[in-house]
């Protein structure tokens, strides 16, 4: 594969250059270290040129950009760190199946198992899947989905396996990332709460100094502004949880090796949107539902046409929240992977001089997007809740006033 042509010589020079840079950093300080780091990026493109090495791997498959990107963006039963796919260094996660009883085993039983082959489609395209061994015998893994083998193989129709699926409660990469995100948020919040409980209302220090402005921002600029002075405190804990969970998940997803595409998973964004939807629906007062099903000031004949449209509007709001977060986070990861792929498509690390700076720029931009998406989700959730709890307004003549909110 084109990956080996780039990776093998690059790895040899990486060890030498890193040791040199570490020595420079200790002797001459930070400035020399930064200069040597920049020099390393560009000199490596010359030293690690596969053409200069003269290595030819005729048996290697051509580099598949789509397959590589989807492998990194989608969920998986292993946490791949580095090296070739399914053959490098990985953390194998537990498989938990309910199929005639509970079965628990490592996903390595799939990734180190036997490769199965099948021909699909009119053009006889050959696909591969991983047949389990040991405790995973009788099952197969295809596109990170587990199927039961029939007569020792998967049967494809219209390009998709039609074998039965066992009920799976497996701990996947996104599940681990979910636990990590929740744990980090809990530890940070407990640490901040403990600090203020111990020291009282004083100038914060340490991590509390960083977190307090964010908490005040969510309370004053998101909750109070959109829900109102009287009722906003009831929903501040929810909005803080949404904001910090999304922010932490986004930032973790931007870290190489340990990052996962958690908020780029449609299931996660769907759950977050459902939370906002349920809270909005159950917080709605008489004024809110009156404007949905029996709009004041509208002719009776039109009310029967407007009510279904308003009802659909209730459903489209959480749908927009779900798609916005999912699409923006996934798009950022895809762009970064596509830029890195330029090196392997052209089979020369000389292209790193172009793709690495562009990747660095997009990665920095993703940090902004991480904060922006957390803010937008929390702000729009507060806006929807605020519309549901808002009381009817009347002027001095007893006529109801209406304020239309336009969301762009």
PyMOL commands that set and color helices and strands:
alter all, ss='L'
color gray80, all
select helices_A, chain A and resi 2-28+30-47+50-53+65-73+108-111+134-136+173-199+207-227+233-253+266-283+286-293+300-345+349-389
alter helices_A, ss='H'
color red, helices_A
select strands_A, chain A and resi 78-82+89-92+94-98+102-106+114-120+125-131+139-142+145-148+156-157+160-161+167-168+393-394+400-401
alter strands_A, ss='S'
color yellow, strands_A
deselect
rebuild
show_as cartoon
